[in-house]
Amino acid sequence: MAATAANDAGDFAQALDLTQTVLGFVAPPEAAQTLAWVQLERARALIGKARAAEARPLLVTARASYAGLHMTQRVEQIDALLAHLPH
């Protein structure tokens, strides 16, 4: 949640720090949605820092998780982000 707030405030460096902490945990989060959310927020922060090439694989992985959970609004959000990334 803190990474979402940091991204929304335009503090992409803080969002990157927060998401790196979560992704660095030895055990994965118990819920698949939690990991997907962290990947999405890290991707948003990377996009904000003009690092789209690093964001794309995170978005693809998060999208697959959200699709498997039938979370269509998140899938649509990710599709919109992917559509605006340079190839």
N, CA, C and O atoms as a printed pandas DataFrame, in Angstrom:
     atom_number atom_name residue_name chain_id  residue_number  x_coord  y_coord  z_coord
0              1         N          MET        A               1    0.825   -1.191    0.000
1              2        CA          MET        A               1    0.000    0.000    0.000
2              3         C          MET        A               1    0.872    1.259    0.000
3              4         O          MET        A               1    0.547    2.259   -0.641
4              5         N          ALA        A               2    1.971    1.186    0.724
5              6        CA          ALA        A               2    2.862    2.346    0.787
6              7         C          ALA        A               2    3.462    2.648   -0.581
7              8         O          ALA        A               2    3.628    3.814   -0.941
8              9         N          ALA        A               3    3.786    1.615   -1.340
9             10        CA          ALA        A               3    4.335    1.829   -2.676
10            11         C          ALA        A               3    3.293    2.457   -3.598
11            12         O          ALA        A               3    3.630    3.303   -4.426
12            13         N          THR        A               4    2.056    2.060   -3.463
13            14        CA          THR        A               4    0.977    2.667   -4.255
14            15         C          THR        A               4    0.882    4.152   -3.938
15            16         O          THR        A               4    0.796    4.986   -4.840
16            17         N          ALA        A               5    0.897    4.473   -2.653
17            18        CA          ALA        A               5    0.820    5.877   -2.235
18            19         C          ALA        A               5    2.022    6.663   -2.751
19            20         O          ALA        A               5    1.874    7.798   -3.206
20            21         N          ALA        A               6    3.208    6.065   -2.683
21            22        CA          ALA        A               6    4.407    6.744   -3.174
22            23         C          ALA        A               6    4.307    6.991   -4.679
23            24         O          ALA        A               6    4.634    8.080   -5.149
24            25         N          ASN        A               7    3.859    5.994   -5.433
25            26        CA          ASN        A               7    3.687    6.172   -6.878
26            27         C          ASN        A               7    2.676    7.260   -7.172
27            28         O          ASN        A               7    2.909    8.117   -8.025
28            29         N          ASP        A               8    1.548    7.231   -6.467
29            30        CA          ASP        A               8    0.503    8.231   -6.695
30            31         C          ASP        A               8    1.004    9.646   -6.395
31            32         O          ASP        A               8    0.551   10.618   -6.999
32            33         N          ALA        A               9    1.946    9.745   -5.453
33            34        CA          ALA        A               9    2.520   11.049   -5.099
34            35         C          ALA        A               9    3.697   11.428   -6.004
35            36         O          ALA        A               9    4.257   12.517   -5.876
36            37         N          GLY        A              10    4.067   10.527   -6.915
37            38        CA          GLY        A              10    5.183   10.804   -7.817
38            39         C          GLY        A              10    6.549   10.545   -7.191
39            40         O          GLY        A              10    7.571   10.938   -7.754
40            41         N          ASP        A              11    6.577    9.889   -6.038
41            42        CA          ASP        A              11    7.837    9.558   -5.376
42            43         C          ASP        A              11    8.270    8.158   -5.810
43            44         O          ASP        A              11    8.178    7.196   -5.046
44            45         N          PHE        A              12    8.738    8.069   -7.039
45            46        CA          PHE        A              12    9.061    6.777   -7.641
46            47         C          PHE        A              12   10.257    6.102   -6.965
47            48         O          PHE        A              12   10.320    4.875   -6.894
48            49         N          ALA        A              13   11.194    6.895   -6.475
49            50        CA          ALA        A              13   12.354    6.316   -5.782
50            51         C          ALA        A              13   11.902    5.591   -4.517
51            52         O          ALA        A              13   12.376    4.492   -4.228
52            53         N          GLN        A              14   10.997    6.194   -3.770
53            54        CA          GLN        A              14   10.508    5.538   -2.563
54            55         C          GLN        A              14    9.739    4.272   -2.923
55            56         O          GLN        A              14    9.888    3.250   -2.255
56            57         N          ALA        A              15    8.924    4.326   -3.963
57            58        CA          ALA        A              15    8.167    3.148   -4.393
58            59         C          ALA        A              15    9.115    2.018   -4.790
59            60         O          ALA        A              15    8.857    0.853   -4.488
60            61         N          LEU        A              16   10.207    2.361   -5.464
61            62        CA          LEU        A              16   11.190    1.338   -5.833
62            63         C          LEU        A              16   11.823    0.721   -4.587
63            64         O          LEU        A              16   11.991   -0.496   -4.510
64            65         N          ASP        A              17   12.168    1.548   -3.628
65            66        CA          ASP        A              17   12.754    1.033   -2.379
66            67         C          ASP        A              17   11.784    0.101   -1.660
67            68         O          ASP        A              17   12.169   -0.976   -1.204
68            69         N          LEU        A              18   10.529    0.520   -1.560
69            70        CA          LEU        A              18    9.530   -0.280   -0.852
70            71         C          LEU        A              18    9.280   -1.611   -1.549
71            72         O          LEU        A              18    9.188   -2.653   -0.899
72            73         N          THR        A              19    9.172   -1.574   -2.857
73            74        CA          THR        A              19    8.898   -2.823   -3.569
74            75         C          THR        A              19   10.101   -3.744   -3.551
75            76         O          THR        A              19    9.940   -4.964   -3.518
76            77         N          GLN        A              20   11.308   -3.188   -3.573
77            78        CA          GLN        A              20   12.505   -4.024   -3.501
78            79         C          GLN        A              20   12.547   -4.773   -2.178
79            80         O          GLN        A              20   12.964   -5.930   -2.126
80            81         N          THR        A              21   12.118   -4.117   -1.118
81            82        CA          THR        A              21   12.082   -4.762    0.192
82            83         C          THR        A              21   11.165   -5.972    0.166
83            84         O          THR        A              21   11.539   -7.046    0.637
84            85         N          VAL        A              22    9.978   -5.809   -0.377
85            86        CA          VAL        A              22    9.015   -6.918   -0.411
86            87         C          VAL        A              22    9.516   -8.028   -1.328
87            88         O          VAL        A              22    9.433   -9.205   -0.976
88            89         N          LEU        A              23   10.031   -7.671   -2.491
89            90        CA          LEU        A              23   10.516   -8.685   -3.422
90            91         C          LEU        A              23   11.754   -9.405   -2.883
91            92         O          LEU        A              23   12.090  -10.499   -3.339
92            93         N          GLY        A              24   12.422   -8.794   -1.922
93            94        CA          GLY        A              24   13.605   -9.399   -1.337
94            95         C          GLY        A              24   13.323  -10.393   -0.226
95            96         O          GLY        A              24   14.243  -11.053    0.256
96            97         N          PHE        A              25   12.062  -10.515    0.193
97            98        CA          PHE        A              25   11.727  -11.477    1.234
98            99         C          PHE        A              25   12.029  -12.882    0.741
99           100         O          PHE        A              25   11.801  -13.199   -0.426
100          101         N          VAL        A              26   12.539  -13.716    1.623
101          102        CA          VAL        A              26   12.890  -15.093    1.266
102          103         C          VAL        A              26   11.644  -15.880    0.886
103          104         O          VAL        A              26   11.623  -16.552   -0.144
104          105         N          ALA        A              27   10.615  -15.799    1.708
105          106        CA          ALA        A              27    9.359  -16.512    1.431
106          107         C          ALA        A              27    8.452  -15.600    0.621
107          108         O          ALA        A              27    8.320  -14.418    0.940
108          109         N          PRO        A              28    7.824  -16.130   -0.423
109          110        CA          PRO        A              28    6.889  -15.304   -1.200
110          111         C          PRO        A              28    5.653  -14.990   -0.367
111          112         O          PRO        A              28    5.336  -15.725    0.568
112          113         N          PRO        A              29    4.953  -13.908   -0.693
113          114        CA          PRO        A              29    3.714  -13.594    0.024
114          115         C          PRO        A              29    2.732  -14.764   -0.067
115          116         O          PRO        A              29    2.746  -15.533   -1.028
116          117         N          GLU        A              30    1.892  -14.877    0.943
117          118        CA          GLU        A              30    0.941  -15.986    0.976
118          119         C          GLU        A              30   -0.085  -15.903   -0.149
119          120         O          GLU        A              30   -0.517  -16.929   -0.673
120          121         N          ALA        A              31   -0.468  -14.706   -0.514
121          122        CA          ALA        A              31   -1.487  -14.537   -1.549
122          123         C          ALA        A              31   -0.832  -14.134   -2.869
123          124         O          ALA        A              31    0.020  -13.246   -2.901
124          125         N          ALA        A              32   -1.229  -14.782   -3.939
125          126        CA          ALA        A              32   -0.689  -14.453   -5.269
126          127         C          ALA        A              32   -0.959  -13.000   -5.625
127          128         O          ALA        A              32   -0.159  -12.358   -6.305
128          129         N          GLN        A              33   -2.081  -12.492   -5.165
129          130        CA          GLN        A              33   -2.439  -11.108   -5.447
130          131         C          GLN        A              33   -1.420  -10.140   -4.842
131          132         O          GLN        A              33   -1.145   -9.090   -5.422
132          133         N          THR        A              34   -0.867  -10.480   -3.698
133          134        CA          THR        A              34    0.099   -9.599   -3.048
134          135         C          THR        A              34    1.351   -9.442   -3.903
135          136         O          THR        A              34    1.821   -8.323   -4.107
136          137         N          LEU        A              35    1.885  -10.526   -4.396
137          138        CA          LEU        A              35    3.076  -10.458   -5.239
138          139         C          LEU        A              35    2.780   -9.698   -6.532
139          140         O          LEU        A              35    3.593   -8.886   -6.973
140          141         N          ALA        A              36    1.635   -9.954   -7.132
141          142        CA          ALA        A              36    1.255   -9.253   -8.366
142          143         C          ALA        A              36    1.140   -7.752   -8.122
143          144         O          ALA        A              36    1.539   -6.950   -8.967
144          145         N          TRP        A              37    0.598   -7.375   -6.975
145          146        CA          TRP        A              37    0.439   -5.958   -6.649
146          147         C          TRP        A              37    1.810   -5.299   -6.512
147          148         O          TRP        A              37    2.021   -4.192   -7.008
148          149         N          VAL        A              38    2.728   -5.969   -5.847
149          150        CA          VAL        A              38    4.082   -5.427   -5.691
150          151         C          VAL        A              38    4.755   -5.296   -7.062
151          152         O          VAL        A              38    5.419   -4.296   -7.334
152          153         N          GLN        A              39    4.587   -6.292   -7.911
153          154        CA          GLN        A              39    5.166   -6.228   -9.257
154          155         C          GLN        A              39    4.573   -5.065  -10.044
155          156         O          GLN        A              39    5.292   -4.347  -10.739
156          157         N          LEU        A              40    3.271   -4.883   -9.933
157          158        CA          LEU        A              40    2.604   -3.784  -10.631
158          159         C          LEU        A              40    3.128   -2.438  -10.134
159          160         O          LEU        A              40    3.440   -1.559  -10.937
160          161         N          GLU        A              41    3.224   -2.276   -8.826
161          162        CA          GLU        A              41    3.680   -0.993   -8.287
162          163         C          GLU        A              41    5.148   -0.742   -8.611
163          164         O          GLU        A              41    5.540    0.398   -8.862
164          165         N          ARG        A              42    5.954   -1.785   -8.608
165          166        CA          ARG        A              42    7.359   -1.615   -9.000
166          167         C          ARG        A              42    7.436   -1.203  -10.470
167          168         O          ARG        A              42    8.227   -0.332  -10.831
168          169         N          ALA        A              43    6.627   -1.819  -11.306
169          170        CA          ALA        A              43    6.589   -1.450  -12.726
170          171         C          ALA        A              43    6.155    0.001  -12.901
171          172         O          ALA        A              43    6.735    0.730  -13.706
172          173         N          ARG        A              44    5.144    0.422  -12.154
173          174        CA          ARG        A              44    4.699    1.820  -12.240
174          175         C          ARG        A              44    5.824    2.771  -11.857
175          176         O          ARG        A              44    6.006    3.812  -12.488
176          177         N          ALA        A              45    6.585    2.409  -10.810
177          178        CA          ALA        A              45    7.694    3.257  -10.383
178          179         C          ALA        A              45    8.789    3.291  -11.459
179          180         O          ALA        A              45    9.360    4.346  -11.738
180          181         N          LEU        A              46    9.070    2.146  -12.050
181          182        CA          LEU        A              46   10.073    2.096  -13.115
182          183         C          LEU        A              46    9.642    2.929  -14.313
183          184         O          LEU        A              46   10.466    3.609  -14.924
184          185         N          ILE        A              47    8.374    2.884  -14.650
185          186        CA          ILE        A              47    7.857    3.715  -15.743
186          187         C          ILE        A              47    8.040    5.189  -15.388
187          188         O          ILE        A              47    8.447    5.996  -16.224
188          189         N          GLY        A              48    7.736    5.523  -14.144
189          190        CA          GLY        A              48    7.906    6.904  -13.685
190          191         C          GLY        A              48    9.352    7.368  -13.740
191          192         O          GLY        A              48    9.613    8.562  -13.886
192          193         N          LYS        A              49   10.292    6.440  -13.626
193          194        CA          LYS        A              49   11.720    6.756  -13.702
194          195         C          LYS        A              49   12.266    6.566  -15.123
195          196         O          LYS        A              49   13.481    6.562  -15.326
196          197         N          ALA        A              50   11.371    6.408  -16.106
197          198        CA          ALA        A              50   11.739    6.229  -17.517
198          199         C          ALA        A              50   12.581    4.972  -17.733
199          200         O          ALA        A              50   13.545    4.982  -18.498
200          201         N          ARG        A              51   12.203    3.888  -17.046
201          202        CA          ARG        A              51   12.900    2.608  -17.178
202          203         C          ARG        A              51   11.899    1.541  -17.645
203          204         O          ARG        A              51   11.730    0.498  -17.013
204          205         N          ALA        A              52   11.247    1.839  -18.766
205          206        CA          ALA        A              52   10.176    0.997  -19.286
206          207         C          ALA        A              52   10.628   -0.423  -19.594
207          208         O          ALA        A              52    9.867   -1.370  -19.394
208          209         N          ALA        A              53   11.841   -0.581  -20.071
209          210        CA          ALA        A              53   12.317   -1.926  -20.420
210          211         C          ALA        A              53   12.342   -2.839  -19.198
211          212         O          ALA        A              53   12.103   -4.040  -19.320
212          213         N          GLU        A              54   12.626   -2.288  -18.033
213          214        CA          GLU        A              54   12.608   -3.071  -16.802
214          215         C          GLU        A              54   11.183   -3.313  -16.315
215          216         O          GLU        A              54   10.912   -4.312  -15.648
216          217         N          ALA        A              55   10.283   -2.407  -16.644
217          218        CA          ALA        A              55    8.898   -2.502  -16.184
218          219         C          ALA        A              55    8.114   -3.579  -16.933
219          220         O          ALA        A              55    7.277   -4.267  -16.349
220          221         N          ARG        A              56    8.389   -3.718  -18.225
221          222        CA          ARG        A              56    7.601   -4.628  -19.063
222          223         C          ARG        A              56    7.519   -6.051  -18.502
223          224         O          ARG        A              56    6.407   -6.565  -18.385
224          225         N          PRO        A              57    8.625   -6.724  -18.148
225          226        CA          PRO        A              57    8.496   -8.101  -17.656
226          227         C          PRO        A              57    7.705   -8.197  -16.348
227          228         O          PRO        A              57    7.004   -9.181  -16.114
228          229         N          LEU        A              58    7.820   -7.186  -15.508
229          230        CA          LEU        A              58    7.038   -7.180  -14.271
230          231         C          LEU        A              58    5.552   -7.074  -14.574
231          232         O          LEU        A              58    4.732   -7.746  -13.947
232          233         N          LEU        A              59    5.210   -6.229  -15.537
233          234        CA          LEU        A              59    3.804   -6.079  -15.915
234          235         C          LEU        A              59    3.258   -7.368  -16.512
235          236         O          LEU        A              59    2.131   -7.763  -16.214
236          237         N          VAL        A              60    4.040   -8.016  -17.341
237          238        CA          VAL        A              60    3.596   -9.271  -17.965
238          239         C          VAL        A              60    3.349  -10.338  -16.902
239          240         O          VAL        A              60    2.352  -11.057  -16.962
240          241         N          THR        A              61    4.246  -10.440  -15.940
241          242        CA          THR        A              61    4.092  -11.437  -14.871
242          243         C          THR        A              61    2.893  -11.105  -13.989
243          244         O          THR        A              61    2.100  -11.986  -13.657
244          245         N          ALA        A              62    2.762   -9.837  -13.612
245          246        CA          ALA        A              62    1.627   -9.432  -12.782
246          247         C          ALA        A              62    0.309   -9.653  -13.525
247          248         O          ALA        A              62   -0.683  -10.079  -12.933
248          249         N          ARG        A              63    0.308   -9.359  -14.819
249          250        CA          ARG        A              63   -0.907   -9.548  -15.613
250          251         C          ARG        A              63   -1.343  -11.002  -15.601
251          252         O          ARG        A              63   -2.529  -11.297  -15.452
252          253         N          ALA        A              64   -0.394  -11.906  -15.756
253          254        CA          ALA        A              64   -0.723  -13.335  -15.753
254          255         C          ALA        A              64   -1.326  -13.749  -14.411
255          256         O          ALA        A              64   -2.284  -14.521  -14.373
256          257         N          SER        A              65   -0.777  -13.248  -13.327
257          258        CA          SER        A              65   -1.320  -13.563  -12.005
258          259         C          SER        A              65   -2.732  -13.030  -11.853
259          260         O          SER        A              65   -3.628  -13.744  -11.404
260          261         N          TYR        A              66   -2.928  -11.774  -12.226
261          262        CA          TYR        A              66   -4.263  -11.178  -12.111
262          263         C          TYR        A              66   -5.270  -11.873  -13.028
263          264         O          TYR        A              66   -6.426  -12.056  -12.648
264          265         N          ALA        A              67   -4.849  -12.256  -14.211
265          266        CA          ALA        A              67   -5.744  -12.971  -15.124
266          267         C          ALA        A              67   -6.162  -14.303  -14.508
267          268         O          ALA        A              67   -7.327  -14.692  -14.592
268          269         N          GLY        A              68   -5.213  -14.996  -13.893
269          270        CA          GLY        A              68   -5.523  -16.263  -13.242
270          271         C          GLY        A              68   -6.455  -16.115  -12.064
271          272         O          GLY        A              68   -7.173  -17.049  -11.706
272          273         N          LEU        A              69   -6.445  -14.933  -11.457
273          274        CA          LEU        A              69   -7.336  -14.651  -10.329
274          275         C          LEU        A              69   -8.654  -14.007  -10.795
275          276         O          LEU        A              69   -9.504  -13.653   -9.978
276          277         N          HIS        A              70   -8.806  -13.866  -12.099
277          278        CA          HIS        A              70  -10.010  -13.267  -12.710
278          279         C          HIS        A              70  -10.248  -11.838  -12.226
279          280         O          HIS        A              70  -11.389  -11.427  -12.011
280          281         N          MET        A              71   -9.166  -11.093  -12.057
281          282        CA          MET        A              71   -9.247   -9.694  -11.626
282          283         C          MET        A              71   -9.147   -8.802  -12.867
283          284         O          MET        A              71   -8.095   -8.239  -13.169
284          285         N          THR        A              72  -10.264   -8.694  -13.567
285          286        CA          THR        A              72  -10.276   -8.043  -14.877
286          287         C          THR        A              72   -9.902   -6.569  -14.823
287          288         O          THR        A              72   -9.282   -6.070  -15.762
288          289         N          GLN        A              73  -10.250   -5.863  -13.774
289          290        CA          GLN        A              73   -9.892   -4.446  -13.715
290          291         C          GLN        A              73   -8.381   -4.264  -13.637
291          292         O          GLN        A              73   -7.836   -3.352  -14.258
292          293         N          ARG        A              74   -7.712   -5.106  -12.893
293          294        CA          ARG        A              74   -6.252   -5.028  -12.819
294          295         C          ARG        A              74   -5.632   -5.412  -14.164
295          296         O          ARG        A              74   -4.668   -4.788  -14.607
296          297         N          VAL        A              75   -6.182   -6.428  -14.803
297          298        CA          VAL        A              75   -5.675   -6.826  -16.126
298          299         C          VAL        A              75   -5.820   -5.660  -17.100
299          300         O          VAL        A              75   -4.900   -5.374  -17.867
300          301         N          GLU        A              76   -6.956   -4.995  -17.074
301          302        CA          GLU        A              76   -7.175   -3.851  -17.959
302          303         C          GLU        A              76   -6.213   -2.707  -17.637
303          304         O          GLU        A              76   -5.714   -2.037  -18.541
304          305         N          GLN        A              77   -5.956   -2.487  -16.343
305          306        CA          GLN        A              77   -5.007   -1.451  -15.937
306          307         C          GLN        A              77   -3.615   -1.765  -16.493
307          308         O          GLN        A              77   -2.933   -0.883  -17.014
308          309         N          ILE        A              78   -3.210   -3.007  -16.378
309          310        CA          ILE        A              78   -1.893   -3.413  -16.878
310          311         C          ILE        A              78   -1.848   -3.329  -18.399
311          312         O          ILE        A              78   -0.849   -2.888  -18.966
312          313         N          ASP        A              79   -2.913   -3.744  -19.058
313          314        CA          ASP        A              79   -2.966   -3.646  -20.527
314          315         C          ASP        A              79   -2.791   -2.193  -20.978
315          316         O          ASP        A              79   -2.109   -1.923  -21.967
316          317         N          ALA        A              80   -3.402   -1.271  -20.257
317          318        CA          ALA        A              80   -3.267    0.147  -20.600
318          319         C          ALA        A              80   -1.821    0.606  -20.418
319          320         O          ALA        A              80   -1.297    1.348  -21.249
320          321         N          LEU        A              81   -1.182    0.176  -19.349
321          322        CA          LEU        A              81    0.226    0.539  -19.139
322          323         C          LEU        A              81    1.107   -0.048  -20.237
323          324         O          LEU        A              81    1.965    0.640  -20.790
324          325         N          LEU        A              82    0.891   -1.313  -20.543
325          326        CA          LEU        A              82    1.684   -1.965  -21.594
326          327         C          LEU        A              82    1.506   -1.286  -22.948
327          328         O          LEU        A              82    2.458   -1.172  -23.719
328          329         N          ALA        A              83    0.292   -0.837  -23.234
329          330        CA          ALA        A              83    0.015   -0.202  -24.520
330          331         C          ALA        A              83    0.795    1.112  -24.704
331          332         O          ALA        A              83    1.054    1.534  -25.831
332          333         N          HIS        A              84    1.159    1.739  -23.602
333          334        CA          HIS        A              84    1.858    3.019  -23.672
334          335         C          HIS        A              84    3.373    2.887  -23.555
335          336         O          HIS        A              84    4.088    3.886  -23.626
336          337         N          LEU        A              85    3.861    1.676  -23.379
337          338        CA          LEU        A              85    5.305    1.486  -23.271
338          339         C          LEU        A              85    5.916    1.394  -24.667
339          340         O          LEU        A              85    5.316    0.832  -25.584
340          341         N          PRO        A              86    7.111    1.950  -24.815
341          342        CA          PRO        A              86    7.806    1.791  -26.102
342          343         C          PRO        A              86    8.230    0.342  -26.295
343          344         O          PRO        A              86    8.497   -0.365  -25.323
344          345         N          HIS        A              87    8.291   -0.094  -27.525
345          346        CA          HIS        A              87    8.671   -1.490  -27.812
346          347         C          HIS        A              87   10.116   -1.622  -27.966
347          348         O          HIS        A              87   10.613   -2.722  -28.209
